[in-house]
Amino acid sequence: MRGKAMNEKNQNRLQNRHSEHLLGTGTPMCAGCGGLAAIKEIYDVIGEKSVFINAAGCMTLLANYPFTPFRGSWLYTAMACAPAGAQGVRDALDILLAKGRLAAAEDLETVVLTGDGSANGIGLSATSGAMDRCLDFLYICYDNEGYGNTGQQASAATPLGARTATSRGPLGYPGRKKDLFAIWAAHRPTYVATVSPSHPLDLVRKLETAKNLKGPRLVLAFAPCPTGWGFDPKEMIEVGKLAVQTGIWPLKEYREGKVTHTIVPRPRLPVDEYLRRQGRFAHLFQPQRNEDVLQKIHSSVDAYWDAIES
Ligand code: SF4
């Protein structure tokens, strides 16, 4: 009981600290969490006139009753159904607006918040349906390329060669990362963008664009994960920068059928500079280089940018 009281006291102390961001302090996220850094920047733009519909994942732990770092509303759902929850919230808001019980100025942005496990796999069907219905919602995915909340098992967003809790062999994860940007764009929604917490100006401009549009909108945030990827938490921003500079994480947006790259890395740094920073790829370099897997990773990045620049 004394321990519980002490924990609550410590949590209160952390949560009462001044924050330069709208999202409050004292969350139980890991130190150096790239997903949390992205959400902080994103929430500053979205603002407190919002309802977050949060599918199970790392960020579910943000709002830990009776504590919450959000200034506005937050709703928890299972992994598969956050867009369905968003439909219910949006419908309720629209009914209140139609009945004059909610002023237009008090309307709330409906925001789905999920990790890559839900966005690419378990919740993809509900997302596709919501886009088919042209639901007016903003979908934020923090992509840490695995099921981080349960110990970094492989997800459909895990990249080739990465070691995870479910791909521990000498070759790492044998599959390819699913292209969520392309899957969304194929639905012809209002807006799709990739962002990284290491590039805050690019992130803020895209969030402002997304906020001022209606309909289905995805912001896919790169989420360097020190716990699951095996790097020092203080290097989180550096890992994010390297992902962009090596071309591993293209910064781009889709609107009205057109894809635009907002930052083109020139010159592109060698992909190994990004891979070598992370314990999840260490087996590709030691005890000797795994040229076969490394070549496949290099070629897929080269092929992507050759197609863009040709
Ligand atoms: S496991 Fe990774 S994504 Fe999850 S809270 Fe920790 S650092 Fe963030």
py3Dmol code that shows the C-alpha trace and the ligand (Angstrom):
import py3Dmol

protein = """\
ATOM      1  CA  MET A   1       0.000   0.000   0.000  1.00  0.00           C
ATOM      2  CA  ARG A   2       2.886   2.324   0.818  1.00  0.00           C
ATOM      3  CA  GLY A   3       4.418   1.489  -2.580  1.00  0.00           C
ATOM      4  CA  LYS A   4       1.153   2.301  -4.364  1.00  0.00           C
ATOM      5  CA  ALA A   5       0.859   5.629  -2.542  1.00  0.00           C
ATOM      6  CA  MET A   6       4.478   6.434  -3.413  1.00  0.00           C
ATOM      7  CA  ASN A   7       3.875   5.597  -7.104  1.00  0.00           C
ATOM      8  CA  GLU A   8       0.817   7.846  -7.215  1.00  0.00           C
ATOM      9  CA  LYS A   9       2.774  10.637  -5.535  1.00  0.00           C
ATOM     10  CA  ASN A  10       5.615  10.277  -8.067  1.00  0.00           C
ATOM     11  CA  GLN A  11       3.161  10.166 -10.973  1.00  0.00           C
ATOM     12  CA  ASN A  12       1.390  13.276  -9.679  1.00  0.00           C
ATOM     13  CA  ARG A  13       4.724  15.058  -9.333  1.00  0.00           C
ATOM     14  CA  LEU A  14       5.718  14.164 -12.908  1.00  0.00           C
ATOM     15  CA  GLN A  15       2.319  15.014 -14.316  1.00  0.00           C
ATOM     16  CA  ASN A  16       2.311  18.427 -12.665  1.00  0.00           C
ATOM     17  CA  ARG A  17       5.616  19.420 -14.280  1.00  0.00           C
ATOM     18  CA  HIS A  18       5.505  22.230 -16.797  1.00  0.00           C
ATOM     19  CA  SER A  19       5.295  20.979 -20.384  1.00  0.00           C
ATOM     20  CA  GLU A  20       6.131  22.983 -23.469  1.00  0.00           C
ATOM     21  CA  HIS A  21       3.715  20.727 -25.310  1.00  0.00           C
ATOM     22  CA  LEU A  22      -0.059  20.485 -25.027  1.00  0.00           C
ATOM     23  CA  LEU A  23       0.309  16.796 -24.128  1.00  0.00           C
ATOM     24  CA  GLY A  24       1.069  16.632 -20.416  1.00  0.00           C
ATOM     25  CA  THR A  25       4.149  15.129 -18.765  1.00  0.00           C
ATOM     26  CA  GLY A  26       4.562  12.000 -16.655  1.00  0.00           C
ATOM     27  CA  THR A  27       3.440   9.359 -19.135  1.00  0.00           C
ATOM     28  CA  PRO A  28       4.607   5.753 -18.652  1.00  0.00           C
ATOM     29  CA  MET A  29       6.152   5.552 -22.158  1.00  0.00           C
ATOM     30  CA  CYS A  30       9.785   4.368 -22.455  1.00  0.00           C
ATOM     31  CA  ALA A  31      12.542   6.998 -22.358  1.00  0.00           C
ATOM     32  CA  GLY A  32      13.352   8.193 -25.866  1.00  0.00           C
ATOM     33  CA  CYS A  33      10.102   6.881 -27.365  1.00  0.00           C
ATOM     34  CA  GLY A  34       9.880   8.214 -30.932  1.00  0.00           C
ATOM     35  CA  GLY A  35       6.143   7.524 -31.065  1.00  0.00           C
ATOM     36  CA  LEU A  36       5.552   9.721 -28.027  1.00  0.00           C
ATOM     37  CA  ALA A  37       7.749  12.495 -29.490  1.00  0.00           C
ATOM     38  CA  ALA A  38       5.660  12.401 -32.676  1.00  0.00           C
ATOM     39  CA  ILE A  39       2.358  12.437 -30.756  1.00  0.00           C
ATOM     40  CA  LYS A  40       3.511  15.450 -28.730  1.00  0.00           C
ATOM     41  CA  GLU A  41       4.208  17.412 -31.909  1.00  0.00           C
ATOM     42  CA  ILE A  42       1.006  16.181 -33.553  1.00  0.00           C
ATOM     43  CA  TYR A  43      -1.216  17.036 -30.560  1.00  0.00           C
ATOM     44  CA  ASP A  44       0.147  20.591 -30.479  1.00  0.00           C
ATOM     45  CA  VAL A  45      -1.346  21.094 -33.955  1.00  0.00           C
ATOM     46  CA  ILE A  46      -4.579  19.144 -33.511  1.00  0.00           C
ATOM     47  CA  GLY A  47      -5.373  20.851 -30.205  1.00  0.00           C
ATOM     48  CA  GLU A  48      -7.655  19.983 -27.341  1.00  0.00           C
ATOM     49  CA  LYS A  49     -10.858  20.214 -29.378  1.00  0.00           C
ATOM     50  CA  SER A  50     -10.436  16.582 -30.315  1.00  0.00           C
ATOM     51  CA  VAL A  51     -11.499  13.077 -29.356  1.00  0.00           C
ATOM     52  CA  PHE A  52      -8.753  10.455 -29.540  1.00  0.00           C
ATOM     53  CA  ILE A  53     -10.037   6.946 -30.274  1.00  0.00           C
ATOM     54  CA  ASN A  54      -7.050   4.867 -29.225  1.00  0.00           C
ATOM     55  CA  ALA A  55      -6.688   1.231 -30.298  1.00  0.00           C
ATOM     56  CA  ALA A  56      -4.795  -1.051 -27.914  1.00  0.00           C
ATOM     57  CA  GLY A  57      -1.040  -0.547 -28.182  1.00  0.00           C
ATOM     58  CA  CYS A  58       1.837   1.299 -26.510  1.00  0.00           C
ATOM     59  CA  MET A  59      -0.028   4.626 -26.470  1.00  0.00           C
ATOM     60  CA  THR A  60      -3.004   3.096 -24.692  1.00  0.00           C
ATOM     61  CA  LEU A  61      -0.887   3.505 -21.571  1.00  0.00           C
ATOM     62  CA  LEU A  62      -0.938   7.287 -22.005  1.00  0.00           C
ATOM     63  CA  ALA A  63      -4.316   7.578 -20.348  1.00  0.00           C
ATOM     64  CA  ASN A  64      -4.050   5.506 -17.189  1.00  0.00           C
ATOM     65  CA  TYR A  65      -7.184   6.185 -15.105  1.00  0.00           C
ATOM     66  CA  PRO A  66      -7.440   8.518 -13.228  1.00  0.00           C
ATOM     67  CA  PHE A  67      -4.447  10.157 -14.990  1.00  0.00           C
ATOM     68  CA  THR A  68      -4.407  11.475 -18.538  1.00  0.00           C
ATOM     69  CA  PRO A  69      -1.966  13.745 -20.386  1.00  0.00           C
ATOM     70  CA  PHE A  70      -4.678  14.726 -22.897  1.00  0.00           C
ATOM     71  CA  ARG A  71      -6.451  18.090 -22.467  1.00  0.00           C
ATOM     72  CA  GLY A  72      -9.403  16.839 -24.484  1.00  0.00           C
ATOM     73  CA  SER A  73     -11.272  13.545 -24.735  1.00  0.00           C
ATOM     74  CA  TRP A  74      -9.889  10.044 -25.131  1.00  0.00           C
ATOM     75  CA  LEU A  75     -11.574   6.704 -25.764  1.00  0.00           C
ATOM     76  CA  TYR A  76     -10.045   3.234 -25.676  1.00  0.00           C
ATOM     77  CA  THR A  77     -10.969   0.518 -28.176  1.00  0.00           C
ATOM     78  CA  ALA A  78      -9.758  -2.977 -29.052  1.00  0.00           C
ATOM     79  CA  MET A  79      -7.099  -3.215 -31.769  1.00  0.00           C
ATOM     80  CA  ALA A  80      -9.458  -4.129 -34.572  1.00  0.00           C
ATOM     81  CA  CYS A  81     -12.107  -1.486 -34.233  1.00  0.00           C
ATOM     82  CA  ALA A  82     -10.782   2.052 -33.639  1.00  0.00           C
ATOM     83  CA  PRO A  83     -12.225   3.349 -36.971  1.00  0.00           C
ATOM     84  CA  ALA A  84     -15.611   1.853 -36.000  1.00  0.00           C
ATOM     85  CA  GLY A  85     -15.336   3.719 -32.676  1.00  0.00           C
ATOM     86  CA  ALA A  86     -14.518   6.869 -34.623  1.00  0.00           C
ATOM     87  CA  GLN A  87     -17.646   6.356 -36.738  1.00  0.00           C
ATOM     88  CA  GLY A  88     -19.782   6.258 -33.582  1.00  0.00           C
ATOM     89  CA  VAL A  89     -18.140   9.372 -32.147  1.00  0.00           C
ATOM     90  CA  ARG A  90     -18.443  11.264 -35.459  1.00  0.00           C
ATOM     91  CA  ASP A  91     -22.111  10.267 -35.805  1.00  0.00           C
ATOM     92  CA  ALA A  92     -22.865  11.404 -32.251  1.00  0.00           C
ATOM     93  CA  LEU A  93     -21.170  14.771 -32.862  1.00  0.00           C
ATOM     94  CA  ASP A  94     -23.060  15.222 -36.139  1.00  0.00           C
ATOM     95  CA  ILE A  95     -26.389  14.482 -34.438  1.00  0.00           C
ATOM     96  CA  LEU A  96     -25.632  17.042 -31.722  1.00  0.00           C
ATOM     97  CA  LEU A  97     -24.672  19.598 -34.397  1.00  0.00           C
ATOM     98  CA  ALA A  98     -27.853  18.899 -36.394  1.00  0.00           C
ATOM     99  CA  LYS A  99     -30.028  19.307 -33.288  1.00  0.00           C
ATOM    100  CA  GLY A 100     -28.320  22.568 -32.365  1.00  0.00           C
ATOM    101  CA  ARG A 101     -27.044  21.087 -29.111  1.00  0.00           C
ATOM    102  CA  LEU A 102     -23.437  21.631 -30.169  1.00  0.00           C
ATOM    103  CA  ALA A 103     -22.226  24.864 -31.757  1.00  0.00           C
ATOM    104  CA  ALA A 104     -20.124  24.461 -34.909  1.00  0.00           C
ATOM    105  CA  ALA A 105     -17.255  26.229 -33.125  1.00  0.00           C
ATOM    106  CA  GLU A 106     -17.332  23.524 -30.423  1.00  0.00           C
ATOM    107  CA  ASP A 107     -17.148  20.606 -32.857  1.00  0.00           C
ATOM    108  CA  LEU A 108     -14.356  18.099 -32.149  1.00  0.00           C
ATOM    109  CA  GLU A 109     -11.810  16.541 -34.495  1.00  0.00           C
ATOM    110  CA  THR A 110     -12.248  12.760 -34.503  1.00  0.00           C
ATOM    111  CA  VAL A 111      -8.762  11.234 -34.274  1.00  0.00           C
ATOM    112  CA  VAL A 112      -7.897   7.540 -34.437  1.00  0.00           C
ATOM    113  CA  LEU A 113      -4.579   6.704 -32.766  1.00  0.00           C
ATOM    114  CA  THR A 114      -3.002   3.294 -33.378  1.00  0.00           C
ATOM    115  CA  GLY A 115       0.314   1.540 -33.697  1.00  0.00           C
ATOM    116  CA  ASP A 116       1.453  -0.259 -36.824  1.00  0.00           C
ATOM    117  CA  GLY A 117       0.118  -3.635 -35.642  1.00  0.00           C
ATOM    118  CA  SER A 118      -3.427  -2.345 -35.724  1.00  0.00           C
ATOM    119  CA  ALA A 119      -2.975  -0.053 -38.747  1.00  0.00           C
ATOM    120  CA  ASN A 120      -1.364  -2.656 -41.022  1.00  0.00           C
ATOM    121  CA  GLY A 121      -3.033  -5.822 -39.830  1.00  0.00           C
ATOM    122  CA  ILE A 122      -5.596  -6.318 -37.107  1.00  0.00           C
ATOM    123  CA  GLY A 123      -7.491  -3.071 -37.764  1.00  0.00           C
ATOM    124  CA  LEU A 124      -7.011  -2.728 -41.520  1.00  0.00           C
ATOM    125  CA  SER A 125     -10.425  -4.081 -42.451  1.00  0.00           C
ATOM    126  CA  ALA A 126     -12.227  -1.537 -40.235  1.00  0.00           C
ATOM    127  CA  THR A 127     -10.035   1.235 -41.669  1.00  0.00           C
ATOM    128  CA  SER A 128     -10.799   0.234 -45.250  1.00  0.00           C
ATOM    129  CA  GLY A 129     -14.525   0.224 -44.458  1.00  0.00           C
ATOM    130  CA  ALA A 130     -14.314   3.673 -42.860  1.00  0.00           C
ATOM    131  CA  MET A 131     -12.612   5.023 -45.997  1.00  0.00           C
ATOM    132  CA  ASP A 132     -15.294   3.415 -48.176  1.00  0.00           C
ATOM    133  CA  ARG A 133     -17.889   5.321 -46.116  1.00  0.00           C
ATOM    134  CA  CYS A 134     -15.818   8.509 -46.478  1.00  0.00           C
ATOM    135  CA  LEU A 135     -15.755   8.921 -42.716  1.00  0.00           C
ATOM    136  CA  ASP A 136     -14.495  12.352 -41.670  1.00  0.00           C
ATOM    137  CA  PHE A 137     -11.590  11.324 -39.441  1.00  0.00           C
ATOM    138  CA  LEU A 138      -7.877  11.790 -38.929  1.00  0.00           C
ATOM    139  CA  TYR A 139      -5.927   8.558 -38.480  1.00  0.00           C
ATOM    140  CA  ILE A 140      -2.572   8.809 -36.691  1.00  0.00           C
ATOM    141  CA  CYS A 141      -0.367   5.722 -36.835  1.00  0.00           C
ATOM    142  CA  TYR A 142       2.899   5.632 -34.873  1.00  0.00           C
ATOM    143  CA  ASP A 143       4.971   3.032 -36.708  1.00  0.00           C
ATOM    144  CA  ASN A 144       7.552   1.316 -34.503  1.00  0.00           C
ATOM    145  CA  GLU A 145       7.590  -1.674 -36.840  1.00  0.00           C
ATOM    146  CA  GLY A 146       6.408  -4.292 -34.358  1.00  0.00           C
ATOM    147  CA  TYR A 147       4.114  -5.055 -31.451  1.00  0.00           C
ATOM    148  CA  GLY A 148       6.099  -2.903 -28.986  1.00  0.00           C
ATOM    149  CA  ASN A 149       3.607  -3.029 -26.146  1.00  0.00           C
ATOM    150  CA  THR A 150       3.904  -6.805 -25.810  1.00  0.00           C
ATOM    151  CA  GLY A 151       7.652  -7.215 -26.381  1.00  0.00           C
ATOM    152  CA  GLN A 152       8.298  -6.307 -30.062  1.00  0.00           C
ATOM    153  CA  GLN A 153       6.879  -9.284 -31.875  1.00  0.00           C
ATOM    154  CA  ALA A 154       6.930  -8.905 -35.680  1.00  0.00           C
ATOM    155  CA  SER A 155       4.025  -7.025 -37.255  1.00  0.00           C
ATOM    156  CA  ALA A 156       3.093  -6.489 -40.909  1.00  0.00           C
ATOM    157  CA  ALA A 157       5.216  -3.311 -40.727  1.00  0.00           C
ATOM    158  CA  THR A 158       8.429  -5.063 -39.628  1.00  0.00           C
ATOM    159  CA  PRO A 159      11.223  -4.572 -42.183  1.00  0.00           C
ATOM    160  CA  LEU A 160      13.219  -7.340 -43.829  1.00  0.00           C
ATOM    161  CA  GLY A 161      16.082  -8.641 -41.680  1.00  0.00           C
ATOM    162  CA  ALA A 162      15.011  -7.056 -38.361  1.00  0.00           C
ATOM    163  CA  ARG A 163      15.342  -9.257 -35.302  1.00  0.00           C
ATOM    164  CA  THR A 164      12.138  -9.346 -33.255  1.00  0.00           C
ATOM    165  CA  ALA A 165      10.757 -11.484 -30.431  1.00  0.00           C
ATOM    166  CA  THR A 166       9.198 -13.750 -33.073  1.00  0.00           C
ATOM    167  CA  SER A 167      12.015 -13.667 -35.652  1.00  0.00           C
ATOM    168  CA  ARG A 168      15.183 -14.526 -33.776  1.00  0.00           C
ATOM    169  CA  GLY A 169      16.892 -16.601 -36.453  1.00  0.00           C
ATOM    170  CA  PRO A 170      20.167 -15.611 -38.158  1.00  0.00           C
ATOM    171  CA  LEU A 171      18.292 -13.885 -40.990  1.00  0.00           C
ATOM    172  CA  GLY A 172      15.862 -11.908 -38.826  1.00  0.00           C
ATOM    173  CA  TYR A 173      12.355 -11.135 -40.125  1.00  0.00           C
ATOM    174  CA  PRO A 174      11.934 -12.823 -43.531  1.00  0.00           C
ATOM    175  CA  GLY A 175       8.994 -10.726 -44.766  1.00  0.00           C
ATOM    176  CA  ARG A 176       8.678  -7.262 -46.305  1.00  0.00           C
ATOM    177  CA  LYS A 177       7.241  -4.189 -44.623  1.00  0.00           C
ATOM    178  CA  LYS A 178       3.693  -3.525 -45.788  1.00  0.00           C
ATOM    179  CA  ASP A 179       3.258  -0.231 -47.682  1.00  0.00           C
ATOM    180  CA  LEU A 180       0.503   1.438 -45.632  1.00  0.00           C
ATOM    181  CA  PHE A 181       0.886   4.729 -47.504  1.00  0.00           C
ATOM    182  CA  ALA A 182       0.108   2.966 -50.818  1.00  0.00           C
ATOM    183  CA  ILE A 183      -2.759   0.958 -49.293  1.00  0.00           C
ATOM    184  CA  TRP A 184      -4.400   4.172 -48.077  1.00  0.00           C
ATOM    185  CA  ALA A 185      -3.702   6.039 -51.338  1.00  0.00           C
ATOM    186  CA  ALA A 186      -5.347   3.203 -53.303  1.00  0.00           C
ATOM    187  CA  HIS A 187      -8.591   4.052 -51.468  1.00  0.00           C
ATOM    188  CA  ARG A 188      -8.330   7.635 -52.818  1.00  0.00           C
ATOM    189  CA  PRO A 189      -8.874   9.324 -49.439  1.00  0.00           C
ATOM    190  CA  THR A 190      -8.547  13.056 -48.844  1.00  0.00           C
ATOM    191  CA  TYR A 191      -4.982  13.037 -47.568  1.00  0.00           C
ATOM    192  CA  VAL A 192      -2.100  10.706 -46.715  1.00  0.00           C
ATOM    193  CA  ALA A 193       1.276  11.773 -45.332  1.00  0.00           C
ATOM    194  CA  THR A 194       4.369  10.318 -43.726  1.00  0.00           C
ATOM    195  CA  VAL A 195       6.157  12.277 -40.985  1.00  0.00           C
ATOM    196  CA  SER A 196       9.025  11.824 -38.553  1.00  0.00           C
ATOM    197  CA  PRO A 197       9.590  13.435 -35.130  1.00  0.00           C
ATOM    198  CA  SER A 198      13.125  14.210 -36.365  1.00  0.00           C
ATOM    199  CA  HIS A 199      11.667  16.628 -38.956  1.00  0.00           C
ATOM    200  CA  PRO A 200       9.229  18.780 -36.942  1.00  0.00           C
ATOM    201  CA  LEU A 201       8.720  21.541 -39.538  1.00  0.00           C
ATOM    202  CA  ASP A 202       7.685  19.010 -42.181  1.00  0.00           C
ATOM    203  CA  LEU A 203       5.478  17.290 -39.587  1.00  0.00           C
ATOM    204  CA  VAL A 204       3.709  20.472 -38.484  1.00  0.00           C
ATOM    205  CA  ARG A 205       3.022  21.622 -42.055  1.00  0.00           C
ATOM    206  CA  LYS A 206       1.461  18.251 -42.907  1.00  0.00           C
ATOM    207  CA  LEU A 207      -0.636  18.195 -39.719  1.00  0.00           C
ATOM    208  CA  GLU A 208      -1.918  21.686 -40.472  1.00  0.00           C
ATOM    209  CA  THR A 209      -2.854  20.541 -43.978  1.00  0.00           C
ATOM    210  CA  ALA A 210      -4.594  17.449 -42.622  1.00  0.00           C
ATOM    211  CA  LYS A 211      -6.420  19.401 -39.931  1.00  0.00           C
ATOM    212  CA  ASN A 212      -7.928  21.795 -42.455  1.00  0.00           C
ATOM    213  CA  LEU A 213      -9.341  19.027 -44.649  1.00  0.00           C
ATOM    214  CA  LYS A 214     -12.392  16.791 -44.270  1.00  0.00           C
ATOM    215  CA  GLY A 215     -12.779  13.086 -44.959  1.00  0.00           C
ATOM    216  CA  PRO A 216     -10.380  10.189 -44.337  1.00  0.00           C
ATOM    217  CA  ARG A 217      -6.835  11.401 -43.618  1.00  0.00           C
ATOM    218  CA  LEU A 218      -3.798   9.366 -42.573  1.00  0.00           C
ATOM    219  CA  VAL A 219      -0.657  10.717 -40.917  1.00  0.00           C
ATOM    220  CA  LEU A 220       1.870   7.884 -40.666  1.00  0.00           C
ATOM    221  CA  ALA A 221       4.547   8.771 -38.112  1.00  0.00           C
ATOM    222  CA  PHE A 222       7.941   7.104 -37.996  1.00  0.00           C
ATOM    223  CA  ALA A 223       8.446   5.972 -34.387  1.00  0.00           C
ATOM    224  CA  PRO A 224      12.048   5.032 -33.530  1.00  0.00           C
ATOM    225  CA  CYS A 225      11.712   2.623 -30.596  1.00  0.00           C
ATOM    226  CA  PRO A 226      14.827   2.307 -28.373  1.00  0.00           C
ATOM    227  CA  THR A 227      13.306  -0.572 -26.417  1.00  0.00           C
ATOM    228  CA  GLY A 228      12.335  -2.726 -29.396  1.00  0.00           C
ATOM    229  CA  TRP A 229      15.051  -1.657 -31.852  1.00  0.00           C
ATOM    230  CA  GLY A 230      18.027  -1.685 -29.486  1.00  0.00           C
ATOM    231  CA  PHE A 231      19.584   1.784 -29.441  1.00  0.00           C
ATOM    232  CA  ASP A 232      20.366   4.361 -26.781  1.00  0.00           C
ATOM    233  CA  PRO A 233      17.237   6.472 -26.017  1.00  0.00           C
ATOM    234  CA  LYS A 234      19.238   9.668 -26.466  1.00  0.00           C
ATOM    235  CA  GLU A 235      19.831   8.730 -30.130  1.00  0.00           C
ATOM    236  CA  MET A 236      16.136   8.661 -31.046  1.00  0.00           C
ATOM    237  CA  ILE A 237      16.183  11.860 -33.127  1.00  0.00           C
ATOM    238  CA  GLU A 238      19.451  10.806 -34.788  1.00  0.00           C
ATOM    239  CA  VAL A 239      17.923   7.452 -35.792  1.00  0.00           C
ATOM    240  CA  GLY A 240      14.916   9.323 -37.222  1.00  0.00           C
ATOM    241  CA  LYS A 241      17.176  11.637 -39.215  1.00  0.00           C
ATOM    242  CA  LEU A 242      19.196   8.718 -40.578  1.00  0.00           C
ATOM    243  CA  ALA A 243      16.013   6.943 -41.701  1.00  0.00           C
ATOM    244  CA  VAL A 244      15.155   9.995 -43.818  1.00  0.00           C
ATOM    245  CA  GLN A 245      18.717  10.707 -44.997  1.00  0.00           C
ATOM    246  CA  THR A 246      19.296   7.103 -46.114  1.00  0.00           C
ATOM    247  CA  GLY A 247      15.943   6.966 -47.918  1.00  0.00           C
ATOM    248  CA  ILE A 248      14.552   4.208 -45.674  1.00  0.00           C
ATOM    249  CA  TRP A 249      11.648   6.466 -44.559  1.00  0.00           C
ATOM    250  CA  PRO A 250      10.476   8.681 -47.444  1.00  0.00           C
ATOM    251  CA  LEU A 251       8.734  11.881 -46.358  1.00  0.00           C
ATOM    252  CA  LYS A 252       5.816  12.384 -48.728  1.00  0.00           C
ATOM    253  CA  GLU A 253       2.156  13.235 -49.054  1.00  0.00           C
ATOM    254  CA  TYR A 254      -0.776  12.187 -51.223  1.00  0.00           C
ATOM    255  CA  ARG A 255      -3.527  14.541 -52.277  1.00  0.00           C
ATOM    256  CA  GLU A 256      -6.013  14.482 -55.187  1.00  0.00           C
ATOM    257  CA  GLY A 257      -4.364  11.473 -56.802  1.00  0.00           C
ATOM    258  CA  LYS A 258      -0.836  12.905 -56.674  1.00  0.00           C
ATOM    259  CA  VAL A 259       2.114  11.845 -54.491  1.00  0.00           C
ATOM    260  CA  THR A 260       4.707  14.515 -53.648  1.00  0.00           C
ATOM    261  CA  HIS A 261       7.985  13.898 -51.827  1.00  0.00           C
ATOM    262  CA  THR A 262       8.454  16.746 -49.366  1.00  0.00           C
ATOM    263  CA  ILE A 263      12.116  15.979 -48.613  1.00  0.00           C
ATOM    264  CA  VAL A 264      14.333  14.182 -51.134  1.00  0.00           C
ATOM    265  CA  PRO A 265      17.603  13.059 -49.526  1.00  0.00           C
ATOM    266  CA  ARG A 266      20.478  14.283 -51.731  1.00  0.00           C
ATOM    267  CA  PRO A 267      22.979  12.790 -51.475  1.00  0.00           C
ATOM    268  CA  ARG A 268      21.442   9.688 -49.945  1.00  0.00           C
ATOM    269  CA  LEU A 269      23.551   8.308 -47.113  1.00  0.00           C
ATOM    270  CA  PRO A 270      24.452   4.582 -47.198  1.00  0.00           C
ATOM    271  CA  VAL A 271      21.629   2.508 -45.700  1.00  0.00           C
ATOM    272  CA  ASP A 272      24.136   0.712 -43.442  1.00  0.00           C
ATOM    273  CA  GLU A 273      24.602   3.941 -41.442  1.00  0.00           C
ATOM    274  CA  TYR A 274      20.966   3.572 -40.341  1.00  0.00           C
ATOM    275  CA  LEU A 275      21.053  -0.204 -39.848  1.00  0.00           C
ATOM    276  CA  ARG A 276      24.282  -0.237 -37.823  1.00  0.00           C
ATOM    277  CA  ARG A 277      22.777   2.060 -35.178  1.00  0.00           C
ATOM    278  CA  GLN A 278      20.285  -0.592 -34.077  1.00  0.00           C
ATOM    279  CA  GLY A 279      20.689  -3.840 -32.191  1.00  0.00           C
ATOM    280  CA  ARG A 280      17.856  -5.432 -34.199  1.00  0.00           C
ATOM    281  CA  PHE A 281      20.110  -5.421 -37.281  1.00  0.00           C
ATOM    282  CA  ALA A 282      23.397  -6.284 -35.510  1.00  0.00           C
ATOM    283  CA  HIS A 283      23.268  -9.931 -36.689  1.00  0.00           C
ATOM    284  CA  LEU A 284      23.508  -8.664 -40.298  1.00  0.00           C
ATOM    285  CA  PHE A 285      27.003  -7.306 -39.551  1.00  0.00           C
ATOM    286  CA  GLN A 286      28.403  -9.706 -36.907  1.00  0.00           C
ATOM    287  CA  PRO A 287      30.111 -12.098 -36.709  1.00  0.00           C
ATOM    288  CA  GLN A 288      30.254 -11.453 -40.482  1.00  0.00           C
ATOM    289  CA  ARG A 289      28.253  -9.401 -42.965  1.00  0.00           C
ATOM    290  CA  ASN A 290      25.158 -11.098 -44.312  1.00  0.00           C
ATOM    291  CA  GLU A 291      25.570  -9.804 -47.865  1.00  0.00           C
ATOM    292  CA  ASP A 292      22.480 -11.559 -49.151  1.00  0.00           C
ATOM    293  CA  VAL A 293      20.031  -9.836 -46.783  1.00  0.00           C
ATOM    294  CA  LEU A 294      21.898  -6.506 -46.843  1.00  0.00           C
ATOM    295  CA  GLN A 295      21.871  -6.517 -50.646  1.00  0.00           C
ATOM    296  CA  LYS A 296      18.100  -7.084 -50.674  1.00  0.00           C
ATOM    297  CA  ILE A 297      17.594  -4.147 -48.287  1.00  0.00           C
ATOM    298  CA  HIS A 298      19.910  -1.865 -50.307  1.00  0.00           C
ATOM    299  CA  SER A 299      18.291  -2.825 -53.613  1.00  0.00           C
ATOM    300  CA  SER A 300      14.762  -2.175 -52.414  1.00  0.00           C
ATOM    301  CA  VAL A 301      15.713   1.334 -51.206  1.00  0.00           C
ATOM    302  CA  ASP A 302      17.607   2.039 -54.459  1.00  0.00           C
ATOM    303  CA  ALA A 303      14.702   0.763 -56.578  1.00  0.00           C
ATOM    304  CA  TYR A 304      12.262   3.022 -54.704  1.00  0.00           C
ATOM    305  CA  TRP A 305      14.287   6.188 -55.269  1.00  0.00           C
ATOM    306  CA  ASP A 306      15.308   5.270 -58.839  1.00  0.00           C
ATOM    307  CA  ALA A 307      11.607   5.069 -59.692  1.00  0.00           C
ATOM    308  CA  ILE A 308      10.939   8.466 -58.048  1.00  0.00           C
ATOM    309  CA  GLU A 309      13.859  10.244 -59.666  1.00  0.00           C
ATOM    310  CA  SER A 310      13.606   8.719 -63.171  1.00  0.00           C
TER     311      SER A 310
END
"""
ligand_1 = """\
8
SF4
S 8.072 -0.076 -26.738
Fe 8.855 1.430 -28.225
S 6.995 2.429 -29.097
Fe 6.395 1.373 -27.185
S 6.529 2.950 -25.564
Fe 8.511 1.834 -25.603
S 9.844 3.045 -27.007
Fe 7.693 3.698 -27.366
"""
view = py3Dmol.view(width=600, height=400)
view.addModel(protein, "pdb")
view.setStyle({"model": 0}, {"cartoon": {"style": "trace"}})
view.addModel(ligand_1, "xyz")
view.setStyle({"model": 1}, {"stick": {}})
view.zoomTo()
view.show()
